[in-house]
């Protein structure tokens, strides 16, 4: 049965990597987010869905520090990061891609990823070889064959993978993906779904995706949160979400 309210997505396993509690964002009299609770656990892909304007990207921005919360808290591995600057959240273990592709088109795939790896080297206490990290990430996401190609020459779907690779070069604990399948064709979607599963199950990442591709969401996510008009209206495993009348009315169905 789909649940709402209370400890969001909490189970009997380890503590969540990300915990969002009572987050509210107000723009004048508009509640972009209204008391949202959400948890993301390591080793699984969690989905965040809802109609346009539901508050999904606003919630991502709150988690990353790009949008201050009017109320509520954001915890990463139990640490309160609600008031941390965005760059400190990156250093704490958050990696992200954006709905609008943000890459250096004139640079090669390798150099885009290398830039992220070299940036991490500047602040990480761990000794890292940026070039080795870059090569490993390119192999991991399947971009080694186009490593030397200018990003501007790639398809939209492949460019999305460059964004994912660049986020992974920062060695995050929590990976936030904002509509990562946008621009992927049918031939690219299945391998991408496999990559998401592997990043969670094999690498132990906590992955949170905002996505409108429902076959992808239902196929890779183990827990799904549904936002509508800034409020959490449902959460649960994919089967329960698909059967929820409120979700069908607000998003999966035919509400005008």
DOBASE-657720 format. One record per residue (C-alpha): residue in one letter; x, y, z. Coordinates in steps of 0.02 Angstrom, whole numbers, padded with zeros to 5 digits, always signed. Example, Ala and Ser with C-alpha at 12.3 -4.5 7.8 and 13.67 -1.06 7.14 Angstrom:
REM DOBASE-657720
A+00615-00225+00390;S+00684-00053+00357;
This chain:
REM DOBASE-657720
X+00000+00000+00000;X+00064+00172-00042;X+00103+00281+00107;X+00108+00467+00137;X+00174+00572+00279;X+00280+00510+00424;X+00459+00448+00405;X+00480+00456+00217;X+00535+00292+00142;X+00610+00232+00306;X+00640+00048+00325;X+00724-00068+00448;X+00892-00058+00358;X+01037+00063+00380;X+01010+00249+00405;X+00976+00347+00245;X+01115+00439+00156;X+00994+00585+00125;X+00853+00637+00239;X+00741+00785+00197;X+00624+00834+00337;X+00480+00959+00332;X+00555+01061+00190;X+00454+01211+00140;X+00497+01341+00007;X+00389+01495-00008;X+00395+01626-00145;X+00282+01764-00081;X+00116+01677-00054;X+00162+01527-00163;X+00213+01365-00077;X+00333+01287-00202;X+00366+01151-00073;X+00252+01120+00075;X+00318+01008+00214;X+00409+00880+00106;X+00490+00728+00188;X+00603+00614+00087;X+00739+00484+00116;X+00866+00408-00003;X+00963+00252+00043;X+01128+00185-00019;X+01121+00040-00138;X+00957+00082-00222;X+00883+00199-00351;X+00746+00312-00284;X+00626+00405-00398;X+00547+00577-00382;X+00403+00605-00502;X+00259+00724-00527;X+00182+00842-00654;X+00272+00996-00717;X+00276+01128-00582;X+00260+01001-00441;X+00421+01062-00357;X+00543+00924-00406;X+00685+01034-00467;X+00655+01155-00324;X+00681+01010-00204;X+00842+00961-00294;X+00901+01141-00276;X+00863+01138-00090;X+00963+00978-00070;X+01110+01052-00166;X+01103+01221-00078;X+01054+01321-00232;X+00885+01365-00154;X+00869+01403+00032;X+00727+01317+00122;X+00601+01427+00212;X+00581+01287+00339;X+00644+01111+00364;X+00809+01018+00368;X+00923+00923+00250;X+01036+00788+00322;X+01176+00699+00231;X+01238+00543+00320;X+01157+00612+00477;X+01246+00780+00465;X+01139+00936+00454;X+01189+01024+00293;X+01038+01139+00282;X+01143+01296+00292;X+01299+01236+00202;X+01356+01324+00043;X+01334+01224-00118;X+01521+01190-00139;X+01530+01120+00037;X+01388+01001-00003;X+01484+00940-00154;X+01634+00908-00042;X+01520+00819+00081;X+01471+00695-00054;X+01334+00763-00169;X+01347+00748-00358;X+01217+00814-00478;X+01164+00832-00658;X+01045+00965-00721;X+00886+00965-00823;X+00969+01085-00944;X+01132+01008-01004;X+01283+01097-00930;X+01443+01042-01017;X+01592+01120-01106;X+01547+01084-01286;X+01714+01135-01360;X+01810+01017-01245;X+01827+00831-01269;X+01731+00706-01166;X+01891+00663-01074;X+01931+00844-01033;X+01755+00876-00967;X+01773+00732-00845;X+01956+00770-00807;X+01910+00947-00755;X+01793+00877-00623;X+01924+00753-00563;X+02057+00890-00551;X+01937+01001-00455;X+01911+00862-00329;X+02099+00839-00313;X+02114+01019-00253;X+02012+00990-00096;X+02007+00803-00064;X+02115+00740+00081;X+02135+00575-00013;X+02278+00558-00136;X+02199+00544-00308;X+02265+00534-00486;X+02140+00637-00589;X+02186+00550-00752;X+02164+00378-00677;X+01997+00431-00602;X+01943+00500-00771;X+01989+00342-00865;X+01898+00236-00737;X+01740+00341-00747;X+01741+00341-00938;X+01751+00152-00937;X+01617+00142-00803;X+01486+00238-00901;X+01534+00172-01073;X+01613+00328-01146;X+01791+00266-01176;X+01760+00247-01363;X+01716+00432-01382;X+01835+00500-01250;X+01928+00612-01372;X+01775+00676-01466;X+01717+00856-01437;X+01560+00851-01332;X+01473+00967-01456;X+01484+00829-01586;X+01389+00703-01481;X+01205+00659-01477;X+01099+00728-01336;X+01089+00557-01254;X+01277+00533-01254;X+01301+00709-01188;X+01188+00663-01042;X+01310+00522-01004;X+01453+00648-01003;X+01360+00743-00867;X+01339+00583-00766;X+01523+00542-00789;X+01574+00715-00732;X+01467+00699-00576;X+01544+00528-00539;X+01720+00601-00554;X+01684+00694-00392;X+01661+00524-00306;X+01491+00565-00229;X+01394+00467-00099;X+01230+00539-00163;X+01197+00558-00349;X+01054+00673-00402;X+00999+00655-00584;X+00875+00781-00655;X+00787+00703-00806;X+00941+00603-00856;X+00853+00505-00994;X+00796+00659-01088;X+00863+00643-01264;X+00902+00458-01253;X+00833+00350-01392;X+00765+00174-01367;X+00934+00095-01402;X+01015+00203-01267;X+00880+00187-01132;X+00908+00004-01088;X+01097+00020-01060;X+01067+00178-00961;X+00943+00089-00848;X+01073-00047-00822;X+01202+00084-00775;X+01087+00161-00644;X+01055-00009-00566;X+01240-00048-00565;X+01289+00119-00487;X+01169+00084-00345;X+01184-00105-00322;X+01367-00131-00366;X+01447+00035-00316;X+01333+00067-00167;X+01281+00242-00219;X+01122+00325-00160;X+01038+00379-00323;X+00890+00498-00334;X+00816+00532-00505;X+00687+00656-00567;X+00616+00581-00724;X+00465+00584-00840;X+00508+00420-00927;X+00390+00308-00831;X+00452+00142-00901;X+00627+00190-00842;X+00566+00247-00671;X+00459+00094-00643;X+00597-00020-00705;X+00745+00043-00603;X+00673+00127-00447;X+00643+00028-00290;X+00553+00170-00202;X+00462+00317-00279;X+00404+00484-00208;X+00266+00581-00295;X+00250+00770-00283;X+00101+00872-00337;X+00086+01060-00311;X+00232+01057-00189;X+00161+00920-00078;X+00208+00738-00061;X+00050+00643-00110;X+00119+00466-00113;X+00272+00358-00088;X+00304+00174-00107;X+00369+00037-00222;X+00330+00052-00408;X+00181-00067-00407;X+00096+00029-00268;X+00127+00196-00353;X+00050+00135-00515;X-00104+00075-00420;X-00126+00235-00319;X-00283+00329-00374;X-00212+00498-00319;X-00056+00472-00423;X-00154+00419-00576;X-00265+00572-00556;X-00121+00693-00530;X+00007+00625-00649;X-00009+00452-00726;X-00191+00472-00775;X-00293+00599-00869;X-00324+00743-00750;X-00351+00901-00852;
